[in-house]
Amino acid sequence: MGSLQENVDLVDVFLPGTGDTLLQAPDYDWERIGRVEGHFYRSRRGTGEIRVLVKGATNEQRAEIYACDGGDMPPSTLWMHDYKGYFGVHTPGIIVTEKGTAVAIGIRRHDSMSDGGGHDGDILSARSEDGGRTWAPQQVIYQEKEILIYLGSIFQDRDSGAIFVSFWKIPAEVQEDTDYFTTHSAQGGGFFLLKSTDEGATWSEPIAINPAMTADGWRAWNNNCAHGIQLVGGKHDGRLVIPAFMFKDGESGFVEGIRGGLLLSDDHGVTWRAGPVFREGSDEVVLVQTGEDEIYISHRMNSLTTGRRHFVRSVDGGDTVSEVGEHADLACRGLHAGLIGYGGAPGRPERLVFTNPPGQQMAASVSDDLGRTWSEPKPLHDAGLARYSDLAVNADGTILCLFTCGDIRDSEKIVVAHIDRSWLGI
């Protein structure tokens, strides 16, 4: 079977800078000793003291922090280092097209990795014509000033060959992304698609999509990264299915009104409708076709209490949910994950492969029974931190895992791991 180094090769795909230059790299004079959240406090006692829990802050807040005490941070302040410019990369997605081109996407965030609070983000794309061994330089395929972009699925329509990238956006000054769901829904919700008809070499202007709501009033727009699927065979042959945020004002949940679900298109991505709504606390959905009209769906739970991965199954092409559960043998830190079918005929895989970091490093697990049970995770790198991932498979059977990683932050760059099937025991 060999060693990790013999069976897994890592290649850089996206960097916060340009070309091969990593800008705003973490200062290695500092050691990361923990993670802090985003809160900003000023003393009411007239002392001028400021205490900060920094995950994200506005530019004005940063200026006030840095100016405090002559430009030096007060000793009592809890501080996480920050940099101006291209701060980090996040939310990786990858597909291998029908012609064999690997196309990857990600977000480059400016100034902060926060999910809200005074910074912009750009959609990046890169492509490889040699199975992901080498990559053309990353390109910005969409950016908008003072807009924070939330990247959704990349997917392909096999009939036309068109590749799509989904996203939605909020004003950069919004401090908490979840606070904007009510406003976005009241404005009609919806999301956007970028389209490529030349294997990801060039991309269209954004195409606005306004999905039909469910019968009981849930709106849907794209969920975090990962690839979408197109069903093969059965009653819903050709249906496009991608992960969704579902929202209905006033509904209960870990975050009020917000859950995971599906978006469905039966006309090659021209129109979309909201599909099933998952349980309270569900979020960051990944999915794979496991049989005729059968879909296995894996998702995190925002309560972050179980330490396990949760799942949903559909046997009618994503119209409804037929089974709900959790995996005692699949650890989860409450993060987005990667999922892909392996072997077998299209839409009928012999195995499933799942990736996430159960601890600090990215790791892969295999299921030989279509998601009923899972193997012990195998590491994909031997040092550093990792966070989000997505999976694709080359025609030669090599598995590609695109994931965020770094030495001090888990979002310093996005790399692709080339995984020999023998390392996973398949």
N, C-alpha and C positions, 0 to 999 in steps of 0.2 A: 504493500500500500504506500510505503514511503513516508517522508516527512512533510510537514506543512510547507516548507520552502520548496520542496520538489514538486508539489501538486497545486500550489496556489501562487500565481504571479499577480503583482499589483502594478497598475499603470495609472498615472495622473490623468484626469480628464478635465476638471474645472478647478481654477485657482481664483482667489479674490482679485488678483491683479490682471495684467494683460499678457498674452503670449505665455511664456514659461516663467514669468517673473511673479513671485508671490509678494504682494504688497501688504502692508500692515500686518506682517507676521507677528505672532505673539512675542513679547519681550521675555527672553529666556532668563533674565535676571529675576523673574518672578515665578514662584511656584504656585500652581493652582492647589488650594486646600479645601475648596468647597464651592458650592453654587449658591447664588443669592437671587432673590426675586426683585421685582421693580416697584419700589416705594420711595417716596421723597418727603422728608420731614424737616420743618423748621421749628426751633424752640419758641414757645409762647412766653418765655420768661425774659425776653429782651436781651439775651446773651449773644445773639447772632449765631449760635451753634446750629449746624446743619448735620443731620445724620441721614445716611443714604443706604438703601438696599437697592442696588442697581442691577436690573436686568435690561431695562430700556428707559430712556428719558428723552424729553424734547431737547432741541439745541439750546433753547433758552435756559432750561434747567441745568444742562451741562455747563453752560457759561457761568452760571451762578455758583455751581459747585467748584469749578476750577478757580474762580476768582476768590473764593473763601480763604481767609487767612493768608493773604498775599500770594495766592496761587498754589499753596501747599494744602494737601488734604489734612483736616484735623485728625490727630491720632485716634480719636474715639470713633471715627467714621469707618463703617464697613464698606469697603470699596472693591469693585472688580474692575481691572484695567480695561480701558476702552481706547479706540483709535478712530480718527477721522478717515474718511475715504471708503474704499471697498472693504468692509469689515469681515465678511465671511460668506460662505456658500451653504445652501441648504436645499431640502426637498428634491432629491434625485429621482429621475424617472428614466427608463430605458426600454427600447424595443429592438428586435431584429426584424427587419422588414421581410416581405415575401421574396425580395431579390437578394437578401443576405446582408444589407447595410445595417450596421448598428447605429442607432440614433439616440443620443442622450440629451436630457434636459436638466436644468437646475435653476435655482434662484441665487443671484448675487445681491446681498443686502448691503446697504450703505450705512456706515456709522454704528450700527447695532444689529444684533441678532434677535432682538425682541419681536414678538408677534404684533406689536403696535408701538406707537410713540415716536413720531417726528422723523422718520427716515424712509427712503425710497428703496425700491428693489427692481432688479432687471431680470428678465428671462434669458437664460443662456442656452445655447444648443451647440452640440459637437457631433461629428459623424466619423465613422470608421468603415473602411471598405476591406479590411483584412481581419475581420472577426474580433475587433476591439484591441488588437495588438498596438496599433498606432492610431492617433486621432488627429484630424484636422484642427487647426486652432479654434478655440471657442469663439462663438459669435453671439452678440446681443440680438435677439430676434424680437424683443419688445421691451420698451421702457416708456415711462410717462412721469413727468416731473411731479413731485409731491404726491405720488401714489405708491402705496405699498401693495405689491402684487402677491396673491396667494395662488401658487401653482397647483394645477390639478393633473389629470391623467394625460399621458401620451398614448395614442392608439392608432391603428391603421384599419382602413376599410379595404378588404382584400379584393373587392370587385373593381373599384376605381384605382386602387393603389395609393390613394391619398392618405397622408399622415396628418393627424390632428394633435394639437396641444391645447388643453383647456386651462382657463384661469379665471379668477374673479379678483376684484380690487376694492380697496378702501382708501379714504383720504389718509395721508401719512400722519396727520396730526392726531388721529384717533389713538387714544392711549391704551385701550383694551379691545382686542379684536372681537371678543365675544359680545361686547357692548354694542357693536355695530350691526349685529344680526337683525335686531328689530327694525332699525332704520333701513337696512338693505331690503328686507322683506317688504316694508311699507312702500318702498320705491319700486317694487315689482320684482325684486330678486334678480335671478338670472346670472349668466356667466358669458364668457367669450371663448371663441375658438380661433387659433391660428392654423392655417392649412398649408401643407406643402405637397406639390405634385411632382417633385423631382428628388425624392429620396432624402429630404431634409436639407438640400442645398440652399433653397430660398423659401421664404415664408410670406403668406398673405398678410394684409391688414386684418385687425381683429373682426371677427364675425359675431355679432350679438345674438345670443340664444336666450329665449324666454320660455323655459319649460312649462308645460301644463301642470297644474297642481294636482294633488291627489283629490279624490272625491270628498274627503273630509278636511281639506284646506291646508295640507302641508306643502310648502314650497321647497324647491330643491335647487342647489347649485353645486359646483364641483367640490370635491373633498381633496385632501392632500395627495400630491404626486402619485406615484405608482402607475403602472400601465393599465389601460382598460382592455377589454376583450371583445371579440366578435364571435358569436355562437356559430357552431358548425353542426349542421344536420338538425333533425327534429322539426317541431312546429314553428320554431323561431329562428330558423337558419338565416344568418346574416344580421341578426340583431346586435347592435352595439350596446355594451353595458359598461358603465364607469362608476366609480365610487362617488357618493354624494353626501353633502351636508343637507340634512332635512331640518326645516324650521317651521314652527307654528307658535305664534305669540300666545303666552299664557300656559303652555304645556309644561308639565313637570320634567325634571331631569337634573343631572349633576350641574349642568349649566342650563338655566330655564329655557325651554323651547327648542334646544339643539340636540340632534341625534344623528347617527349615521344612517345611510340608506343607499339606494341605487338610482341612477339615471339611465333611461332606456331610449333608444332610437331605432325605429324600424324602417327608416328611409335613408340610410347611409349617412347619418349625421346632420341632416337638414333640419329636422324637428326633433324635440326631446320631450319626455314626460317624466314626472316624478314616479318612482317605483315604490317598493315597500319601505316602511319606516322601522328601524331596529329598536331595541330596548333602550330604556333610560341609561344615559352614561356612555352609549356607544359612540365611537368616533374613529377616524383614520382607518378606512376600510380597504382591504385588498381582496382580490377574488380570482378564481380560476374555474374554467369549465371542467367538469369531471365526468360527464356523460351526456346522453341526448337530453337537452333542455335542463340538465342538472348543473348547478353552480354551488361551489363551496366558497364561503365568504368568511374571512378572518378579520377581526377588528380588536382594537384596544378598548379598554373601559376607562373613562375619565375619572372614575372614583379612585383609581390607583390603589385599591385595597387588596385585591385578590392575588396579585403577583402572577397571574395566569393569563393566557391568551383565550379570547372568547370567539365563538364562531356561530354562523348561521348557514343554513342550507336552503336552496330553492330547487324544486323539481319541475317548475313551469317557466323556465327561462327568465327568472327574476321578477315575475309578476307578483308572486307572494312568497312568504317564508314558510317552510315546512318543518324546520327543526332549529332549536336554539340550545346552545350549551357552552361549556368551557373545557379547556384541556388541562388536566392535572399534571400532564407530563411536558407542558410547553410553557416555560417561564417567560414572563413579559414584564419589562419595567414601565409599562404604560406608554410605549413608543410606537410609531409607525413601523411597519415591517415589510419585508419582501415575500412574494409568493409566486410560484410558477409550477406548471405541470411538466413532467419529464417522461420521455419515452411514449410508446403507444401511437395510436392514430390521432390526427388532429381532433381536439375536443374530447379525447378519451385517453388521458395519460395513464401510464402504469404507476407512476409515483408522483408525489408532490414534494417540492423543496421550499423551505421556509427560512428566512434570515431575519435576525434582529440581534441586538446586544443584550444577552441575559445578564451580563455584568458590565465590564468596560469595553470589551472587544466584540467586533462583529463575529457572528457564528451562524452556522447553517445546520438545520435539522431536516430529516427525511421521513416521509410517511409512505409506507408500502400499502396502505389501505385507504387511500384517498382522504386523509385527514382524520381518521378515527384515532390513530395512535401515532406517536412521533419518537424518533431516535434521540439519543443524547446529542446536544449541539457540538459541532466541531468548529474550532476557531479558524478564521480566515486571515488573521494577521496576528503577530505575536507581541505587539507593543502599541501603546497609544490608546486613544479614546475613539469611540464610534457612536453613531446615532441612527440616522434613517437610511433605508436601503430599498432597492428594487432589483428585479431579476429578469434575465432573458436567457435564451438558449440558442447557440449557433447550430448550423446544420450539421456540424461534425460532432455534436453532443457536448461541446464545452459549455459550461454554465458561466454566465457573466453576472456578477453581483456589483452593482453600482452603489457606493455608499459614502456618506460623509465621515470624515475622520480628522484626527490631529493629535499633536503631542500634548498641548495644554488645553485647547478647546476642541470639541468634537465636530466643529464646523470650519476648520481651517482650509480644507480642500475636499474635493470629491474624486474618488479613485474608482477604478473598476478592477475587481478580482477575477482572474481567469481560473476557474476551478475544474480540475480534472475529476471526472466522476468517481475514480477510484478512491479519492480522498474522502468522499461521502459514502463509500461502500455500495455504489450502485453501478 
